[in-house]
Amino acid sequence: MSNTEARPAELRCEGRSDGDRPRAVEVLTSRSVPLGGPRAMTVRRTLPQRARTLIGAWCFADHYGPDDVAETGGMDVAPHPHTGLQTVSWLFTGEIEHRDSLGSHALVRPGELNLMTGGWGISHSEVSTPGTTVLHGVQLWVALPEEHRHAERDFQHYVPTPVPLDGGTARVFLGTLAGDASPVRTFTPLLGAELSVAAGATVTLDVDVHFEHGLLVDTGHVRLNGTALEPTELGYAAPGHEALTLVNEGPEPARLVLLGGPPFEEEIIMWWNFIGRTHEDIVRAREAWQNGSDRFGRVEGYPGDRLPAPALPHSTLTPRKNPARPAKGPRLS
């Protein structure tokens, strides 16, 4: 999915806190972003924001729907470029047609992972299919480390098998959780899973103590290690936890997306659909896209023009930083 904000360099979302008192779980709220046009589909963005830029290498999280396609027009994102990242598409409801400059032509369906690598450069389009009446899901980005940020184009598809939990289920689309492992290749250790927690149930998950984790609430009212989270909020747990405890306090099943990975120590610059390390990286990528360079290839089969890049800001783009992490302390249960 394209970051089609008119002013993509600006961040306006703040995390929720209790004064200056540190929290075991930090609660990040979302902001609404329209994805272009008079009948724009609106997404809720929880990453990046001022309170936090990354969770592991996860650097972008859009949460959308359930949207009535008859009212919103659905998703129609024209060919657009990416550099220095992987895109992760995950749907709850609906269907999206994906085309990219690698030649991939695939459908994004509920419970099926589509992961695209755009290191040096790739372009793609995303359009909800005519049979889609309700569109609902998440679009996520992963920052590539310096060693691999110019990786070749790639596309992977994977359908995880639901894993039963005591009190719920998990679909592990990246990494390892609850005894299940995804075969999908990534360039840093990652965790990505859709979780369902039954009404009134408590689910405890053993996790990698070196990972930081983010829990995005799609439906339900849950507690993450004792901290209440509402729908559309994302709970952040710093490294040091050996387990995450999820409690569904509502009368209906809760649907959640769990993200994780070791802290990503590199500073990045993320502007529009590009990730680089310097202002000049972004300038060169934008110029290549605007000039129709072979760097991004061509998307065949989309009935329309590609998206133009927005104008660069007048100021120099600088890296975004996460808050400083405290000194290493004891492990947390």
VMD Tcl script that draws the C-alpha trace (Angstrom):
set ca {
  {0.00 0.00 0.00}
  {1.17 3.49 -0.77}
  {1.62 6.16 1.86}
  {-0.53 8.68 -0.01}
  {-0.57 11.46 2.56}
  {-0.25 14.92 1.08}
  {2.44 15.77 3.66}
  {4.15 12.43 4.35}
  {7.06 13.92 6.27}
  {4.85 15.07 9.16}
  {4.01 13.00 12.24}
  {1.12 14.06 14.44}
  {0.20 11.06 16.59}
  {1.12 10.82 20.25}
  {1.31 7.85 22.58}
  {-0.84 7.76 25.69}
  {0.96 7.91 29.04}
  {0.29 8.38 32.74}
  {2.31 11.50 33.45}
  {6.00 10.70 33.86}
  {5.41 7.29 35.40}
  {6.91 4.48 33.29}
  {4.47 1.82 32.12}
  {5.05 -1.90 31.63}
  {3.00 -1.49 28.44}
  {2.99 1.76 26.46}
  {-0.29 2.52 24.67}
  {-0.02 4.02 21.19}
  {-3.11 5.60 19.68}
  {-3.78 5.91 15.96}
  {-4.48 8.79 13.60}
  {-6.74 8.77 10.56}
  {-5.16 9.09 7.11}
  {-7.22 9.28 3.88}
  {-5.83 7.28 0.96}
  {-6.51 9.83 -1.76}
  {-9.52 10.98 -3.75}
  {-12.96 12.44 -2.93}
  {-14.25 9.00 -1.80}
  {-11.08 8.24 0.07}
  {-10.69 5.08 2.05}
  {-9.48 6.04 5.52}
  {-6.87 4.04 7.41}
  {-5.78 4.22 11.04}
  {-2.01 4.61 11.36}
  {-0.22 3.54 14.54}
  {3.34 3.40 13.16}
  {5.31 5.58 12.71}
  {4.49 8.31 15.21}
  {6.29 10.70 17.52}
  {6.13 8.29 20.45}
  {7.65 5.39 18.51}
  {9.12 4.90 15.05}
  {9.75 1.16 15.01}
  {8.90 -2.05 16.84}
  {11.72 -4.37 15.88}
  {12.09 -3.71 12.15}
  {8.33 -3.05 11.82}
  {8.20 0.59 10.73}
  {4.68 1.16 9.37}
  {1.25 -0.12 10.41}
  {-2.02 0.85 8.75}
  {-5.26 -0.66 10.07}
  {-8.41 -0.26 7.98}
  {-12.03 -1.30 7.95}
  {-14.45 -2.81 8.13}
  {-15.24 -0.52 5.18}
  {-18.39 -0.81 3.08}
  {-16.92 -0.74 -0.42}
  {-20.21 0.60 -1.83}
  {-19.66 3.75 0.23}
  {-15.87 4.15 0.16}
  {-15.14 2.84 -3.32}
  {-12.76 0.29 -1.84}
  {-9.03 0.28 -2.48}
  {-7.58 1.52 -5.77}
  {-3.91 2.39 -5.31}
  {-2.19 3.04 -8.65}
  {1.38 1.83 -9.33}
  {3.77 3.39 -6.82}
  {7.38 2.72 -5.79}
  {9.15 1.34 -2.72}
  {12.78 1.22 -1.59}
  {14.52 -0.25 1.45}
  {11.57 -2.23 2.83}
  {9.28 -5.23 2.70}
  {5.49 -4.86 2.53}
  {3.29 -7.27 4.47}
  {-0.38 -7.52 3.45}
  {-2.85 -9.27 5.78}
  {-6.64 -9.24 5.39}
  {-9.51 -10.10 7.73}
  {-12.26 -9.58 5.12}
  {-12.33 -8.87 1.39}
  {-9.90 -9.44 -1.44}
  {-7.20 -7.30 -3.10}
  {-5.52 -7.77 -6.48}
  {-1.75 -7.23 -6.35}
  {0.46 -6.55 -9.39}
  {4.14 -5.65 -9.22}
  {7.13 -4.92 -11.45}
  {8.63 -8.34 -10.71}
  {5.72 -9.72 -12.73}
  {3.76 -11.03 -9.75}
  {-0.03 -11.09 -10.11}
  {-1.66 -12.37 -6.94}
  {-4.74 -12.04 -4.77}
  {-4.56 -11.01 -1.12}
  {-7.17 -13.03 0.78}
  {-8.09 -13.32 4.47}
  {-5.62 -15.43 6.41}
  {-3.07 -15.45 3.58}
  {0.24 -13.55 3.70}
  {1.62 -11.63 0.74}
  {5.13 -10.27 1.36}
  {6.91 -8.12 -1.23}
  {10.55 -7.06 -1.05}
  {11.45 -3.70 -2.54}
  {15.12 -3.18 -1.67}
  {16.81 -1.22 -4.45}
  {13.44 -0.57 -6.05}
  {10.07 -2.10 -6.91}
  {6.63 -0.79 -7.86}
  {3.16 -2.29 -7.43}
  {-0.57 -1.61 -7.51}
  {-3.36 -2.71 -5.15}
  {-7.04 -2.84 -6.10}
  {-9.93 -4.43 -4.21}
  {-11.72 -6.98 -6.40}
  {-15.24 -6.44 -7.81}
  {-16.66 -9.13 -5.53}
  {-15.43 -7.43 -2.36}
  {-18.23 -5.83 -0.33}
  {-16.36 -5.25 2.95}
  {-12.64 -4.50 3.16}
  {-10.86 -5.01 6.48}
  {-7.22 -5.68 7.30}
  {-3.74 -4.35 7.99}
  {-0.87 -3.18 5.80}
  {2.57 -3.36 7.39}
  {6.10 -2.41 6.38}
  {9.43 -3.84 7.53}
  {12.65 -1.79 7.30}
  {15.56 -3.60 5.67}
  {18.93 -3.47 7.50}
  {21.84 -1.66 5.87}
  {23.40 -4.92 4.70}
  {20.30 -5.82 2.70}
  {18.54 -2.55 1.96}
  {19.35 -2.86 -1.76}
  {18.06 -6.43 -1.94}
  {16.58 -7.69 -5.19}
  {12.85 -7.67 -5.84}
  {10.98 -10.61 -4.38}
  {7.44 -11.78 -3.68}
  {6.33 -14.52 -1.27}
  {2.90 -16.00 -0.51}
  {2.11 -18.15 2.53}
  {-1.04 -19.56 4.14}
  {-0.44 -20.34 7.83}
  {-2.39 -23.11 9.51}
  {-4.37 -21.98 12.59}
  {-2.67 -23.09 15.79}
  {-4.92 -23.86 18.79}
  {-4.13 -22.02 22.00}
  {-5.56 -22.50 25.46}
  {-8.28 -19.87 25.08}
  {-7.81 -18.94 21.44}
  {-6.00 -19.50 18.13}
  {-2.95 -18.10 16.34}
  {-2.04 -17.74 12.69}
  {1.73 -17.23 12.57}
  {2.59 -15.52 9.28}
  {6.17 -14.50 10.20}
  {8.62 -15.92 12.71}
  {7.88 -18.43 15.47}
  {5.14 -18.55 18.11}
  {3.23 -21.23 20.04}
  {5.31 -24.02 18.51}
  {4.62 -22.94 14.93}
  {7.12 -21.39 12.51}
  {6.60 -19.51 9.24}
  {8.93 -20.41 6.34}
  {8.77 -16.88 4.90}
  {12.20 -15.27 4.50}
  {12.97 -11.98 6.22}
  {16.20 -10.02 6.68}
  {15.94 -9.55 10.45}
  {14.27 -11.79 13.06}
  {10.54 -10.94 13.12}
  {7.28 -12.09 14.61}
  {3.91 -11.54 12.97}
  {0.70 -13.32 13.97}
  {-3.06 -12.89 13.99}
  {-4.50 -13.92 17.35}
  {-8.04 -14.71 18.42}
  {-8.86 -14.75 22.15}
  {-12.20 -16.19 23.23}
  {-14.65 -14.14 25.30}
  {-13.55 -14.10 28.94}
  {-10.39 -16.09 28.19}
  {-6.79 -15.55 29.26}
  {-4.00 -16.52 26.86}
  {-0.35 -16.57 27.91}
  {2.27 -16.69 25.15}
  {5.93 -17.52 25.65}
  {7.96 -14.99 23.63}
  {11.58 -14.20 22.86}
  {12.93 -12.17 25.79}
  {15.15 -10.19 23.41}
  {12.21 -9.00 21.28}
  {10.10 -5.90 21.72}
  {6.44 -6.48 20.89}
  {3.43 -4.55 19.67}
  {-0.15 -5.78 20.03}
  {-2.66 -4.12 17.68}
  {-6.30 -4.51 18.72}
  {-8.72 -5.00 15.85}
  {-11.79 -6.07 17.83}
  {-12.45 -6.56 21.53}
  {-11.36 -5.02 24.81}
  {-8.23 -6.71 26.11}
  {-5.48 -6.34 28.67}
  {-1.86 -6.87 27.71}
  {0.16 -7.73 30.82}
  {-2.43 -5.85 32.85}
  {-2.74 -2.74 30.65}
  {-6.14 -2.09 29.02}
  {-6.23 -1.70 25.25}
  {-9.18 -0.53 23.18}
  {-9.89 -1.28 19.50}
  {-7.43 0.48 17.11}
  {-4.84 0.95 19.90}
  {-1.42 -0.69 19.89}
  {0.24 -1.84 23.10}
  {4.05 -1.76 23.18}
  {6.08 -4.06 25.44}
  {9.84 -3.46 25.64}
  {12.40 -6.29 25.54}
  {12.73 -8.30 28.73}
  {9.37 -10.10 28.76}
  {9.49 -13.89 28.73}
  {5.71 -14.08 28.31}
  {2.79 -11.93 27.22}
  {-0.56 -12.39 28.95}
  {-3.69 -11.42 27.03}
  {-7.03 -11.16 28.82}
  {-10.25 -10.68 26.85}
  {-12.65 -8.85 29.15}
  {-15.44 -8.54 26.59}
  {-18.42 -10.72 25.66}
  {-17.15 -11.45 22.13}
  {-13.92 -12.95 20.76}
  {-11.06 -10.46 20.38}
  {-8.99 -10.28 17.20}
  {-5.43 -9.00 17.54}
  {-2.24 -8.67 15.50}
  {1.02 -9.35 17.34}
  {4.27 -7.90 15.96}
  {7.76 -8.34 17.33}
  {11.48 -8.32 16.73}
  {14.78 -7.33 18.32}
  {15.23 -3.54 18.53}
  {16.29 -2.16 15.15}
  {19.37 -0.13 16.03}
  {19.87 1.62 12.69}
  {18.51 5.11 12.09}
  {16.25 5.40 9.06}
  {14.67 8.14 7.03}
  {11.18 7.24 5.86}
  {9.44 9.60 3.45}
  {6.46 8.75 1.24}
  {7.15 5.16 0.11}
  {10.92 5.26 0.45}
  {13.23 4.21 3.27}
  {16.82 5.43 3.18}
  {19.59 6.56 5.48}
  {20.19 10.09 4.18}
  {18.26 12.96 2.62}
  {20.15 12.29 -0.59}
  {18.92 8.67 -0.67}
  {15.35 9.94 -0.74}
  {16.07 12.63 -3.34}
  {17.66 10.10 -5.69}
  {14.79 7.62 -5.29}
  {12.19 10.30 -5.94}
  {13.99 11.56 -9.04}
  {14.32 8.02 -10.38}
  {10.57 7.45 -9.97}
  {9.58 10.78 -11.47}
  {11.89 10.20 -14.44}
  {10.55 6.71 -15.16}
  {13.84 5.00 -14.31}
  {14.25 1.25 -14.74}
  {15.10 1.18 -11.03}
  {11.42 0.53 -10.23}
  {10.38 -1.41 -13.33}
  {6.85 -1.34 -14.73}
  {3.55 -2.67 -13.44}
  {1.66 -4.36 -16.26}
  {-2.11 -4.69 -16.32}
  {-3.18 -1.70 -14.20}
  {-5.77 0.38 -16.13}
  {-4.47 3.86 -15.38}
  {-1.52 6.09 -14.68}
  {1.00 5.58 -11.90}
  {1.10 7.78 -8.80}
  {3.36 10.83 -8.96}
  {5.63 11.50 -6.00}
  {4.69 14.44 -3.76}
  {7.01 17.43 -3.53}
  {9.89 17.15 -1.13}
  {9.81 19.39 1.95}
  {12.00 22.50 1.94}
  {13.90 21.27 4.97}
  {16.47 18.47 5.04}
  {15.02 15.09 5.97}
  {16.63 13.66 9.11}
  {16.48 10.24 10.76}
  {13.62 9.40 13.10}
  {14.63 7.95 16.43}
  {12.87 5.77 18.95}
  {12.87 6.92 22.58}
  {16.05 5.99 24.43}
  {15.79 2.54 25.97}
  {16.55 2.07 29.65}
  {19.63 0.21 30.77}
  {19.29 -3.57 30.67}
  {17.34 -4.78 33.66}
  {15.84 -8.03 34.93}
  {13.64 -10.21 32.81}
  {9.92 -9.58 33.13}
  {7.29 -12.28 33.23}
}
mol new
graphics top color blue
foreach p $ca { graphics top sphere $p radius 0.5 }
foreach p [lrange $ca 0 end-1] q [lrange $ca 1 end] { graphics top cylinder $p $q radius 0.2 }
display resetview
